[in-house]
Amino acid sequence: MTQEKKSAETREFKWVKSEKGIVELYANMIHPTWTLFDVRLVLGQLMGVRGDPVGKGFVVEEQGGVTISWPQAKALRDTLDSLIASYEEANGEIKEIKLAQPKKLLEE
């Protein structure tokens, strides 16, 4: 591999703060869609329906969305694979979570 090609592959870019600030979102649900050119992830938050104390009714409230190119989606996948592997090495396997039902409310 030539030195020029090698340096182009490992080039780093400086991150700078936007004058507009940054949007912070929380999501525990993702709805993906895609086109020939890009991938769109609509981010949502699973929430209980107000007035439903036993947690049988849920909705996903949209929080925002992000659209990225296919090459960036692949880079995101690789980054997440690495992060998850590191997390599981330190903390054990991430397992599927289950929603606990409030016993007191169910007994009434």
Biopython code that builds the backbone (N, CA, C, O; Angstrom):
import numpy as np
from Bio.PDB.StructureBuilder import StructureBuilder

atoms = [
    (1, "MET", "N", (0.857, -1.180, 0.000)),
    (1, "MET", "CA", (0.000, 0.000, 0.000)),
    (1, "MET", "C", (0.895, 1.233, 0.000)),
    (1, "MET", "O", (1.848, 1.309, 0.776)),
    (2, "THR", "N", (0.600, 2.179, -0.848)),
    (2, "THR", "CA", (1.411, 3.387, -0.922)),
    (2, "THR", "C", (1.141, 4.253, 0.303)),
    (2, "THR", "O", (0.086, 4.153, 0.929)),
    (3, "GLN", "N", (2.114, 5.110, 0.639)),
    (3, "GLN", "CA", (1.976, 5.997, 1.799)),
    (3, "GLN", "C", (0.800, 6.955, 1.615)),
    (3, "GLN", "O", (0.081, 7.246, 2.571)),
    (4, "GLU", "N", (0.601, 7.448, 0.384)),
    (4, "GLU", "CA", (-0.493, 8.382, 0.111)),
    (4, "GLU", "C", (-1.850, 7.721, 0.353)),
    (4, "GLU", "O", (-2.740, 8.326, 0.952)),
    (5, "LYS", "N", (-2.008, 6.473, -0.115)),
    (5, "LYS", "CA", (-3.267, 5.761, 0.063)),
    (5, "LYS", "C", (-3.490, 5.444, 1.543)),
    (5, "LYS", "O", (-4.613, 5.550, 2.036)),
    (6, "LYS", "N", (-2.429, 5.055, 2.252)),
    (6, "LYS", "CA", (-2.534, 4.725, 3.662)),
    (6, "LYS", "C", (-2.954, 5.947, 4.489)),
    (6, "LYS", "O", (-3.810, 5.831, 5.366)),
    (7, "SER", "N", (-2.363, 7.105, 4.221)),
    (7, "SER", "CA", (-2.699, 8.298, 4.998)),
    (7, "SER", "C", (-4.129, 8.768, 4.712)),
    (7, "SER", "O", (-4.771, 9.332, 5.597)),
    (8, "ALA", "N", (-4.636, 8.549, 3.503)),
    (8, "ALA", "CA", (-6.007, 8.935, 3.173)),
    (8, "ALA", "C", (-7.011, 8.065, 3.923)),
    (8, "ALA", "O", (-8.083, 8.544, 4.292)),
    (9, "GLU", "N", (-6.681, 6.788, 4.156)),
    (9, "GLU", "CA", (-7.584, 5.876, 4.839)),
    (9, "GLU", "C", (-7.646, 6.137, 6.343)),
    (9, "GLU", "O", (-8.668, 5.853, 6.967)),
    (10, "THR", "N", (-6.590, 6.665, 6.933)),
    (10, "THR", "CA", (-6.538, 6.868, 8.374)),
    (10, "THR", "C", (-6.692, 8.339, 8.762)),
    (10, "THR", "O", (-6.404, 8.710, 9.900)),
    (11, "ARG", "N", (-7.132, 9.157, 7.852)),
    (11, "ARG", "CA", (-7.279, 10.583, 8.117)),
    (11, "ARG", "C", (-8.317, 10.834, 9.196)),
    (11, "ARG", "O", (-9.393, 10.237, 9.169)),
    (12, "GLU", "N", (-8.012, 11.704, 10.140)),
    (12, "GLU", "CA", (-8.937, 12.060, 11.198)),
    (12, "GLU", "C", (-9.406, 13.490, 10.992)),
    (12, "GLU", "O", (-8.675, 14.339, 10.483)),
    (13, "PHE", "N", (-10.640, 13.733, 11.400)),
    (13, "PHE", "CA", (-11.216, 15.056, 11.267)),
    (13, "PHE", "C", (-11.485, 15.640, 12.645)),
    (13, "PHE", "O", (-11.858, 14.923, 13.573)),
    (14, "LYS", "N", (-11.294, 16.941, 12.767)),
    (14, "LYS", "CA", (-11.541, 17.631, 14.024)),
    (14, "LYS", "C", (-13.039, 17.877, 14.169)),
    (14, "LYS", "O", (-13.689, 18.338, 13.232)),
    (15, "TRP", "N", (-13.584, 17.569, 15.342)),
    (15, "TRP", "CA", (-14.983, 17.848, 15.637)),
    (15, "TRP", "C", (-15.076, 19.237, 16.229)),
    (15, "TRP", "O", (-14.296, 19.600, 17.110)),
    (16, "VAL", "N", (-16.028, 20.014, 15.745)),
    (16, "VAL", "CA", (-16.238, 21.368, 16.267)),
    (16, "VAL", "C", (-17.689, 21.502, 16.712)),
    (16, "VAL", "O", (-18.570, 20.833, 16.172)),
    (17, "LYS", "N", (-17.938, 22.359, 17.692)),
    (17, "LYS", "CA", (-19.291, 22.581, 18.185)),
    (17, "LYS", "C", (-20.059, 23.477, 17.219)),
    (17, "LYS", "O", (-19.532, 24.467, 16.710)),
    (18, "SER", "N", (-21.310, 23.109, 16.980)),
    (18, "SER", "CA", (-22.190, 23.898, 16.132)),
    (18, "SER", "C", (-22.650, 25.129, 16.903)),
    (18, "SER", "O", (-22.882, 25.061, 18.110)),
    (19, "GLU", "N", (-22.779, 26.234, 16.216)),
    (19, "GLU", "CA", (-23.316, 27.439, 16.848)),
    (19, "GLU", "C", (-24.768, 27.228, 17.278)),
    (19, "GLU", "O", (-25.239, 27.886, 18.206)),
    (20, "LYS", "N", (-25.476, 26.321, 16.614)),
    (20, "LYS", "CA", (-26.876, 26.040, 16.924)),
    (20, "LYS", "C", (-27.028, 25.102, 18.120)),
    (20, "LYS", "O", (-28.135, 24.908, 18.621)),
    (21, "GLY", "N", (-25.926, 24.524, 18.573)),
    (21, "GLY", "CA", (-26.004, 23.536, 19.644)),
    (21, "GLY", "C", (-26.271, 22.155, 19.073)),
    (21, "GLY", "O", (-26.235, 21.954, 17.859)),
    (22, "ILE", "N", (-26.537, 21.211, 19.956)),
    (22, "ILE", "CA", (-26.772, 19.839, 19.535)),
    (22, "ILE", "C", (-28.106, 19.373, 20.123)),
    (22, "ILE", "O", (-28.456, 19.730, 21.248)),
    (23, "VAL", "N", (-28.830, 18.586, 19.364)),
    (23, "VAL", "CA", (-30.107, 18.054, 19.821)),
    (23, "VAL", "C", (-29.840, 16.756, 20.570)),
    (23, "VAL", "O", (-29.185, 15.856, 20.042)),
    (24, "GLU", "N", (-30.340, 16.654, 21.790)),
    (24, "GLU", "CA", (-30.223, 15.432, 22.579)),
    (24, "GLU", "C", (-31.565, 14.715, 22.554)),
    (24, "GLU", "O", (-32.594, 15.312, 22.868)),
    (25, "LEU", "N", (-31.562, 13.448, 22.184)),
    (25, "LEU", "CA", (-32.782, 12.650, 22.115)),
    (25, "LEU", "C", (-32.585, 11.374, 22.912)),
    (25, "LEU", "O", (-31.463, 10.885, 23.046)),
    (26, "TYR", "N", (-33.668, 10.837, 23.438)),
    (26, "TYR", "CA", (-33.649, 9.508, 24.038)),
    (26, "TYR", "C", (-34.578, 8.641, 23.204)),
    (26, "TYR", "O", (-35.673, 9.066, 22.835)),
    (27, "ALA", "N", (-34.142, 7.435, 22.911)),
    (27, "ALA", "CA", (-34.982, 6.505, 22.159)),
    (27, "ALA", "C", (-34.759, 5.087, 22.676)),
    (27, "ALA", "O", (-33.638, 4.696, 23.001)),
    (28, "ASN", "N", (-35.845, 4.330, 22.744)),
    (28, "ASN", "CA", (-35.719, 2.916, 23.052)),
    (28, "ASN", "C", (-36.409, 2.062, 21.982)),
    (28, "ASN", "O", (-36.570, 0.851, 22.136)),
    (29, "MET", "N", (-36.808, 2.719, 20.908)),
    (29, "MET", "CA", (-37.394, 2.046, 19.752)),
    (29, "MET", "C", (-36.847, 2.719, 18.487)),
    (29, "MET", "O", (-36.610, 3.926, 18.463)),
    (30, "ILE", "N", (-36.654, 1.915, 17.445)),
    (30, "ILE", "CA", (-36.156, 2.447, 16.170)),
    (30, "ILE", "C", (-36.994, 1.854, 15.042)),
    (30, "ILE", "O", (-37.238, 0.648, 14.999)),
    (31, "HIS", "N", (-37.428, 2.719, 14.133)),
    (31, "HIS", "CA", (-38.159, 2.273, 12.946)),
    (31, "HIS", "C", (-37.301, 2.610, 11.720)),
    (31, "HIS", "O", (-37.196, 3.777, 11.343)),
    (32, "PRO", "N", (-36.685, 1.588, 11.092)),
    (32, "PRO", "CA", (-35.831, 1.853, 9.936)),
    (32, "PRO", "C", (-36.594, 1.827, 8.609)),
    (32, "PRO", "O", (-37.517, 1.034, 8.418)),
    (33, "THR", "N", (-36.191, 2.700, 7.715)),
    (33, "THR", "CA", (-36.619, 2.657, 6.316)),
    (33, "THR", "C", (-35.389, 2.969, 5.474)),
    (33, "THR", "O", (-34.389, 3.446, 6.011)),
    (34, "TRP", "N", (-35.436, 2.713, 4.171)),
    (34, "TRP", "CA", (-34.260, 2.930, 3.351)),
    (34, "TRP", "C", (-34.634, 3.163, 1.901)),
    (34, "TRP", "O", (-35.732, 2.848, 1.443)),
    (35, "THR", "N", (-33.667, 3.727, 1.208)),
    (35, "THR", "CA", (-33.767, 3.924, -0.229)),
    (35, "THR", "C", (-32.489, 3.375, -0.853)),
    (35, "THR", "O", (-31.636, 2.824, -0.157)),
    (36, "LEU", "N", (-32.369, 3.525, -2.127)),
    (36, "LEU", "CA", (-31.151, 3.116, -2.817)),
    (36, "LEU", "C", (-29.936, 3.898, -2.311)),
    (36, "LEU", "O", (-28.809, 3.406, -2.374)),
    (37, "PHE", "N", (-30.164, 5.095, -1.817)),
    (37, "PHE", "CA", (-29.071, 5.997, -1.471)),
    (37, "PHE", "C", (-28.775, 6.101, 0.023)),
    (37, "PHE", "O", (-27.641, 6.393, 0.402)),
    (38, "ASP", "N", (-29.783, 5.864, 0.890)),
    (38, "ASP", "CA", (-29.558, 6.115, 2.308)),
    (38, "ASP", "C", (-30.471, 5.295, 3.198)),
    (38, "ASP", "O", (-31.373, 4.599, 2.732)),
    (39, "VAL", "N", (-30.209, 5.396, 4.498)),
    (39, "VAL", "CA", (-30.982, 4.708, 5.535)),
    (39, "VAL", "C", (-31.568, 5.775, 6.451)),
    (39, "VAL", "O", (-30.875, 6.715, 6.841)),
    (40, "ARG", "N", (-32.840, 5.626, 6.792)),
    (40, "ARG", "CA", (-33.480, 6.562, 7.723)),
    (40, "ARG", "C", (-33.905, 5.791, 8.960)),
    (40, "ARG", "O", (-34.523, 4.731, 8.860)),
    (41, "LEU", "N", (-33.572, 6.327, 10.124)),
    (41, "LEU", "CA", (-33.965, 5.745, 11.400)),
    (41, "LEU", "C", (-34.858, 6.747, 12.116)),
    (41, "LEU", "O", (-34.404, 7.828, 12.494)),
    (42, "VAL", "N", (-36.125, 6.394, 12.303)),
    (42, "VAL", "CA", (-37.016, 7.226, 13.101)),
    (42, "VAL", "C", (-36.896, 6.705, 14.530)),
    (42, "VAL", "O", (-37.097, 5.519, 14.792)),
    (43, "LEU", "N", (-36.567, 7.608, 15.445)),
    (43, "LEU", "CA", (-36.325, 7.250, 16.836)),
    (43, "LEU", "C", (-37.570, 7.508, 17.652)),
    (43, "LEU", "O", (-38.201, 8.557, 17.525)),
    (44, "GLY", "N", (-37.924, 6.546, 18.493)),
    (44, "GLY", "CA", (-39.121, 6.685, 19.299)),
    (44, "GLY", "C", (-38.893, 6.237, 20.729)),
    (44, "GLY", "O", (-37.913, 5.561, 21.043)),
    (45, "GLN", "N", (-39.817, 6.627, 21.583)),
    (45, "GLN", "CA", (-39.772, 6.242, 22.986)),
    (45, "GLN", "C", (-41.046, 5.490, 23.321)),
    (45, "GLN", "O", (-42.144, 6.032, 23.194)),
    (46, "LEU", "N", (-40.900, 4.233, 23.753)),
    (46, "LEU", "CA", (-42.027, 3.426, 24.174)),
    (46, "LEU", "C", (-42.530, 3.957, 25.502)),
    (46, "LEU", "O", (-41.774, 4.078, 26.466)),
    (47, "MET", "N", (-43.822, 4.274, 25.539)),
    (47, "MET", "CA", (-44.399, 4.878, 26.740)),
    (47, "MET", "C", (-45.729, 4.220, 27.053)),
    (47, "MET", "O", (-46.471, 3.826, 26.153)),
    (48, "GLY", "N", (-46.021, 4.105, 28.351)),
    (48, "GLY", "CA", (-47.320, 3.599, 28.769)),
    (48, "GLY", "C", (-48.395, 4.616, 28.464)),
    (48, "GLY", "O", (-48.152, 5.823, 28.481)),
    (49, "VAL", "N", (-49.589, 4.116, 28.183)),
    (49, "VAL", "CA", (-50.721, 4.991, 27.918)),
    (49, "VAL", "C", (-51.203, 5.577, 29.238)),
    (49, "VAL", "O", (-51.428, 4.849, 30.205)),
    (50, "ARG", "N", (-51.355, 6.873, 29.271)),
    (50, "ARG", "CA", (-51.820, 7.553, 30.482)),
    (50, "ARG", "C", (-53.172, 6.992, 30.915)),
    (50, "ARG", "O", (-54.069, 6.802, 30.094)),
    (51, "GLY", "N", (-53.305, 6.729, 32.215)),
    (51, "GLY", "CA", (-54.555, 6.201, 32.746)),
    (51, "GLY", "C", (-54.648, 4.685, 32.696)),
    (51, "GLY", "O", (-55.684, 4.120, 33.043)),
    (52, "ASP", "N", (-53.561, 4.006, 32.261)),
    (52, "ASP", "CA", (-53.543, 2.543, 32.200)),
    (52, "ASP", "C", (-52.547, 2.040, 33.242)),
    (52, "ASP", "O", (-51.381, 1.821, 32.916)),
    (53, "PRO", "N", (-52.987, 1.851, 34.498)),
    (53, "PRO", "CA", (-52.055, 1.548, 35.583)),
    (53, "PRO", "C", (-51.396, 0.179, 35.509)),
    (53, "PRO", "O", (-50.356, -0.014, 36.139)),
    (54, "VAL", "N", (-51.942, -0.776, 34.777)),
    (54, "VAL", "CA", (-51.334, -2.098, 34.742)),
    (54, "VAL", "C", (-50.397, -2.282, 33.550)),
    (54, "VAL", "O", (-49.863, -3.374, 33.352)),
    (55, "GLY", "N", (-50.193, -1.257, 32.773)),
    (55, "GLY", "CA", (-49.190, -1.294, 31.713)),
    (55, "GLY", "C", (-49.522, -2.160, 30.522)),
    (55, "GLY", "O", (-48.618, -2.686, 29.873)),
    (56, "LYS", "N", (-50.810, -2.324, 30.215)),
    (56, "LYS", "CA", (-51.179, -3.137, 29.053)),
    (56, "LYS", "C", (-51.177, -2.326, 27.765)),
    (56, "LYS", "O", (-51.049, -2.885, 26.676)),
    (57, "GLY", "N", (-51.316, -1.023, 27.886)),
    (57, "GLY", "CA", (-51.370, -0.184, 26.704)),
    (57, "GLY", "C", (-50.094, 0.623, 26.541)),
    (57, "GLY", "O", (-49.669, 1.313, 27.467)),
    (58, "PHE", "N", (-49.488, 0.540, 25.375)),
    (58, "PHE", "CA", (-48.258, 1.275, 25.105)),
    (58, "PHE", "C", (-48.370, 1.966, 23.759)),
    (58, "PHE", "O", (-49.091, 1.512, 22.871)),
    (59, "VAL", "N", (-47.655, 3.056, 23.620)),
    (59, "VAL", "CA", (-47.512, 3.745, 22.344)),
    (59, "VAL", "C", (-46.039, 4.084, 22.172)),
    (59, "VAL", "O", (-45.293, 4.161, 23.148)),
    (60, "VAL", "N", (-45.631, 4.283, 20.939)),
    (60, "VAL", "CA", (-44.277, 4.758, 20.655)),
    (60, "VAL", "C", (-44.402, 6.204, 20.212)),
    (60, "VAL", "O", (-44.989, 6.498, 19.171)),
    (61, "GLU", "N", (-43.847, 7.102, 21.009)),
    (61, "GLU", "CA", (-43.879, 8.525, 20.683)),
    (61, "GLU", "C", (-42.614, 8.875, 19.902)),
    (61, "GLU", "O", (-41.503, 8.668, 20.390)),
    (62, "GLU", "N", (-42.782, 9.404, 18.691)),
    (62, "GLU", "CA", (-41.635, 9.779, 17.863)),
    (62, "GLU", "C", (-40.842, 10.890, 18.533)),
    (62, "GLU", "O", (-41.409, 11.869, 19.019)),
    (63, "GLN", "N", (-39.528, 10.726, 18.554)),
    (63, "GLN", "CA", (-38.635, 11.705, 19.159)),
    (63, "GLN", "C", (-37.832, 12.469, 18.106)),
    (63, "GLN", "O", (-37.464, 13.625, 18.316)),
    (64, "GLY", "N", (-37.567, 11.827, 16.989)),
    (64, "GLY", "CA", (-36.773, 12.464, 15.939)),
    (64, "GLY", "C", (-36.368, 11.437, 14.903)),
    (64, "GLY", "O", (-36.792, 10.282, 14.959)),
    (65, "GLY", "N", (-35.566, 11.851, 13.981)),
    (65, "GLY", "CA", (-35.103, 10.941, 12.938)),
    (65, "GLY", "C", (-33.734, 11.350, 12.441)),
    (65, "GLY", "O", (-33.316, 12.501, 12.570)),
    (66, "VAL", "N", (-33.046, 10.373, 11.868)),
    (66, "VAL", "CA", (-31.733, 10.639, 11.290)),
    (66, "VAL", "C", (-31.625, 9.846, 9.987)),
    (66, "VAL", "O", (-32.030, 8.686, 9.913)),
    (67, "THR", "N", (-31.079, 10.488, 8.978)),
    (67, "THR", "CA", (-30.859, 9.848, 7.687)),
    (67, "THR", "C", (-29.366, 9.848, 7.405)),
    (67, "THR", "O", (-28.713, 10.889, 7.475)),
    (68, "ILE", "N", (-28.825, 8.669, 7.083)),
    (68, "ILE", "CA", (-27.396, 8.545, 6.811)),
    (68, "ILE", "C", (-27.188, 7.741, 5.532)),
    (68, "ILE", "O", (-28.060, 6.981, 5.110)),
    (69, "SER", "N", (-26.029, 7.922, 4.931)),
    (69, "SER", "CA", (-25.693, 7.182, 3.715)),
    (69, "SER", "C", (-25.411, 5.721, 4.061)),
    (69, "SER", "O", (-25.142, 5.389, 5.216)),
    (70, "TRP", "N", (-25.476, 4.851, 3.050)),
    (70, "TRP", "CA", (-25.189, 3.438, 3.276)),
    (70, "TRP", "C", (-23.770, 3.212, 3.819)),
    (70, "TRP", "O", (-23.606, 2.418, 4.745)),
    (71, "PRO", "N", (-22.742, 3.875, 3.280)),
    (71, "PRO", "CA", (-21.406, 3.670, 3.867)),
    (71, "PRO", "C", (-21.344, 4.094, 5.336)),
    (71, "PRO", "O", (-20.659, 3.453, 6.133)),
    (72, "GLN", "N", (-22.049, 5.162, 5.701)),
    (72, "GLN", "CA", (-22.055, 5.593, 7.095)),
    (72, "GLN", "C", (-22.843, 4.610, 7.954)),
    (72, "GLN", "O", (-22.494, 4.387, 9.113)),
    (73, "ALA", "N", (-23.905, 4.018, 7.400)),
    (73, "ALA", "CA", (-24.670, 2.997, 8.128)),
    (73, "ALA", "C", (-23.778, 1.791, 8.435)),
    (73, "ALA", "O", (-23.860, 1.210, 9.517)),
    (74, "LYS", "N", (-22.940, 1.428, 7.490)),
    (74, "LYS", "CA", (-22.023, 0.307, 7.705)),
    (74, "LYS", "C", (-20.992, 0.660, 8.780)),
    (74, "LYS", "O", (-20.655, -0.179, 9.616)),
    (75, "ALA", "N", (-20.500, 1.882, 8.760)),
    (75, "ALA", "CA", (-19.549, 2.327, 9.793)),
    (75, "ALA", "C", (-20.231, 2.362, 11.164)),
    (75, "ALA", "O", (-19.610, 2.020, 12.170)),
    (76, "LEU", "N", (-21.498, 2.771, 11.212)),
    (76, "LEU", "CA", (-22.253, 2.775, 12.464)),
    (76, "LEU", "C", (-22.409, 1.351, 12.993)),
    (76, "LEU", "O", (-22.245, 1.102, 14.188)),
    (77, "ARG", "N", (-22.727, 0.423, 12.098)),
    (77, "ARG", "CA", (-22.844, -0.989, 12.498)),
    (77, "ARG", "C", (-21.551, -1.492, 13.132)),
    (77, "ARG", "O", (-21.572, -2.133, 14.182)),
    (78, "ASP", "N", (-20.428, -1.196, 12.483)),
    (78, "ASP", "CA", (-19.134, -1.648, 13.003)),
    (78, "ASP", "C", (-18.822, -1.023, 14.356)),
    (78, "ASP", "O", (-18.295, -1.689, 15.247)),
    (79, "THR", "N", (-19.147, 0.260, 14.508)),
    (79, "THR", "CA", (-18.921, 0.952, 15.783)),
    (79, "THR", "C", (-19.785, 0.340, 16.881)),
    (79, "THR", "O", (-19.301, 0.097, 17.987)),
    (80, "LEU", "N", (-21.061, 0.088, 16.584)),
    (80, "LEU", "CA", (-21.949, -0.514, 17.572)),
    (80, "LEU", "C", (-21.511, -1.932, 17.932)),
    (80, "LEU", "O", (-21.562, -2.313, 19.101)),
    (81, "ASP", "N", (-21.080, -2.720, 16.942)),
    (81, "ASP", "CA", (-20.570, -4.070, 17.219)),
    (81, "ASP", "C", (-19.412, -4.015, 18.210)),
    (81, "ASP", "O", (-19.347, -4.808, 19.149)),
    (82, "SER", "N", (-18.501, -3.074, 17.991)),
    (82, "SER", "CA", (-17.336, -2.926, 18.872)),
    (82, "SER", "C", (-17.742, -2.470, 20.269)),
    (82, "SER", "O", (-17.245, -2.998, 21.264)),
    (83, "LEU", "N", (-18.640, -1.497, 20.348)),
    (83, "LEU", "CA", (-19.109, -1.007, 21.647)),
    (83, "LEU", "C", (-19.829, -2.101, 22.437)),
    (83, "LEU", "O", (-19.605, -2.255, 23.638)),
    (84, "ILE", "N", (-20.687, -2.852, 21.765)),
    (84, "ILE", "CA", (-21.445, -3.913, 22.429)),
    (84, "ILE", "C", (-20.504, -5.012, 22.914)),
    (84, "ILE", "O", (-20.661, -5.512, 24.028)),
    (85, "ALA", "N", (-19.537, -5.391, 22.096)),
    (85, "ALA", "CA", (-18.574, -6.416, 22.500)),
    (85, "ALA", "C", (-17.795, -5.968, 23.732)),
    (85, "ALA", "O", (-17.582, -6.761, 24.649)),
    (86, "SER", "N", (-17.369, -4.710, 23.766)),
    (86, "SER", "CA", (-16.639, -4.189, 24.931)),
    (86, "SER", "C", (-17.520, -4.166, 26.169)),
    (86, "SER", "O", (-17.076, -4.529, 27.258)),
    (87, "TYR", "N", (-18.767, -3.740, 26.006)),
    (87, "TYR", "CA", (-19.702, -3.692, 27.132)),
    (87, "TYR", "C", (-19.931, -5.094, 27.696)),
    (87, "TYR", "O", (-19.873, -5.303, 28.908)),
    (88, "GLU", "N", (-20.195, -6.058, 26.796)),
    (88, "GLU", "CA", (-20.476, -7.416, 27.248)),
    (88, "GLU", "C", (-19.252, -8.087, 27.864)),
    (88, "GLU", "O", (-19.387, -8.916, 28.763)),
    (89, "GLU", "N", (-18.078, -7.739, 27.395)),
    (89, "GLU", "CA", (-16.853, -8.282, 27.989)),
    (89, "GLU", "C", (-16.727, -7.819, 29.444)),
    (89, "GLU", "O", (-16.290, -8.582, 30.306)),
    (90, "ALA", "N", (-17.109, -6.577, 29.711)),
    (90, "ALA", "CA", (-17.004, -6.026, 31.061)),
    (90, "ALA", "C", (-18.189, -6.392, 31.948)),
    (90, "ALA", "O", (-18.019, -6.553, 33.156)),
    (91, "ASN", "N", (-19.391, -6.527, 31.376)),
    (91, "ASN", "CA", (-20.608, -6.668, 32.176)),
    (91, "ASN", "C", (-21.407, -7.945, 31.946)),
    (91, "ASN", "O", (-22.406, -8.173, 32.628)),
    (92, "GLY", "N", (-20.998, -8.766, 31.019)),
    (92, "GLY", "CA", (-21.768, -9.961, 30.682)),
    (92, "GLY", "C", (-22.720, -9.681, 29.530)),
    (92, "GLY", "O", (-22.915, -8.539, 29.112)),
    (93, "GLU", "N", (-23.303, -10.759, 29.034)),
    (93, "GLU", "CA", (-24.186, -10.669, 27.871)),
    (93, "GLU", "C", (-25.399, -9.778, 28.144)),
    (93, "GLU", "O", (-26.012, -9.850, 29.210)),
    (94, "ILE", "N", (-25.728, -8.949, 27.176)),
    (94, "ILE", "CA", (-26.942, -8.147, 27.240)),
    (94, "ILE", "C", (-28.087, -9.080, 26.889)),
    (94, "ILE", "O", (-28.107, -9.677, 25.813)),
    (95, "LYS", "N", (-29.040, -9.200, 27.803)),
    (95, "LYS", "CA", (-30.162, -10.109, 27.596)),
    (95, "LYS", "C", (-31.432, -9.321, 27.306)),
    (95, "LYS", "O", (-31.548, -8.141, 27.637)),
    (96, "GLU", "N", (-32.382, -10.013, 26.674)),
    (96, "GLU", "CA", (-33.685, -9.405, 26.402)),
    (96, "GLU", "C", (-34.341, -9.045, 27.728)),
    (96, "GLU", "O", (-34.323, -9.831, 28.676)),
    (97, "ILE", "N", (-34.912, -7.867, 27.783)),
    (97, "ILE", "CA", (-35.573, -7.448, 29.016)),
    (97, "ILE", "C", (-37.063, -7.716, 28.930)),
    (97, "ILE", "O", (-37.648, -7.730, 27.847)),
    (98, "LYS", "N", (-37.666, -7.930, 30.091)),
    (98, "LYS", "CA", (-39.103, -8.195, 30.154)),
    (98, "LYS", "C", (-39.726, -7.201, 31.105)),
    (98, "LYS", "O", (-39.137, -6.853, 32.128)),
    (99, "LEU", "N", (-40.907, -6.748, 30.772)),
    (99, "LEU", "CA", (-41.620, -5.781, 31.582)),
    (99, "LEU", "C", (-42.274, -6.472, 32.775)),
    (99, "LEU", "O", (-43.081, -7.387, 32.609)),
    (100, "ALA", "N", (-41.920, -6.030, 33.968)),
    (100, "ALA", "CA", (-42.535, -6.574, 35.176)),
    (100, "ALA", "C", (-43.918, -5.964, 35.361)),
    (100, "ALA", "O", (-44.125, -4.781, 35.090)),
    (101, "GLN", "N", (-44.848, -6.765, 35.815)),
    (101, "GLN", "CA", (-46.194, -6.287, 36.089)),
    (101, "GLN", "C", (-46.292, -5.898, 37.563)),
    (101, "GLN", "O", (-45.786, -6.630, 38.414)),
    (102, "PRO", "N", (-46.914, -4.789, 37.887)),
    (102, "PRO", "CA", (-47.071, -4.388, 39.289)),
    (102, "PRO", "C", (-48.075, -5.297, 39.990)),
    (102, "PRO", "O", (-49.274, -5.204, 39.726)),
    (103, "LYS", "N", (-47.606, -6.176, 40.882)),
    (103, "LYS", "CA", (-48.460, -7.190, 41.517)),
    (103, "LYS", "C", (-49.599, -6.582, 42.316)),
    (103, "LYS", "O", (-50.729, -7.061, 42.227)),
    (104, "LYS", "N", (-49.340, -5.558, 43.079)),
    (104, "LYS", "CA", (-50.379, -4.960, 43.925)),
    (104, "LYS", "C", (-51.573, -4.513, 43.087)),
    (104, "LYS", "O", (-52.719, -4.743, 43.472)),
    (105, "LEU", "N", (-51.322, -3.892, 41.971)),
    (105, "LEU", "CA", (-52.411, -3.407, 41.121)),
    (105, "LEU", "C", (-53.171, -4.547, 40.449)),
    (105, "LEU", "O", (-54.378, -4.448, 40.224)),
    (106, "LEU", "N", (-52.462, -5.626, 40.130)),
    (106, "LEU", "CA", (-53.110, -6.747, 39.462)),
    (106, "LEU", "C", (-54.017, -7.523, 40.420)),
    (106, "LEU", "O", (-55.008, -8.119, 39.997)),
    (107, "GLU", "N", (-53.674, -7.512, 41.711)),
    (107, "GLU", "CA", (-54.455, -8.264, 42.695)),
    (107, "GLU", "C", (-55.768, -7.574, 43.040)),
    (107, "GLU", "O", (-56.701, -8.222, 43.513)),
    (108, "GLU", "N", (-55.849, -6.285, 42.812)),
    (108, "GLU", "CA", (-57.060, -5.529, 43.177)),
    (108, "GLU", "C", (-58.177, -5.717, 42.187)),
    (108, "GLU", "O", (-59.255, -5.148, 42.358)),
]
sb = StructureBuilder()
sb.init_structure("model")
sb.init_model(0)
sb.init_chain("A")
sb.init_seg("    ")
for serial, (resi, resn, name, xyz) in enumerate(atoms, 1):
    if name == "N":
        sb.init_residue(resn, " ", resi, " ")
    sb.init_atom(name, np.array(xyz, "f"), 0.0, 1.0, " ", f" {name:<3s}", serial, name[0])
structure = sb.get_structure()
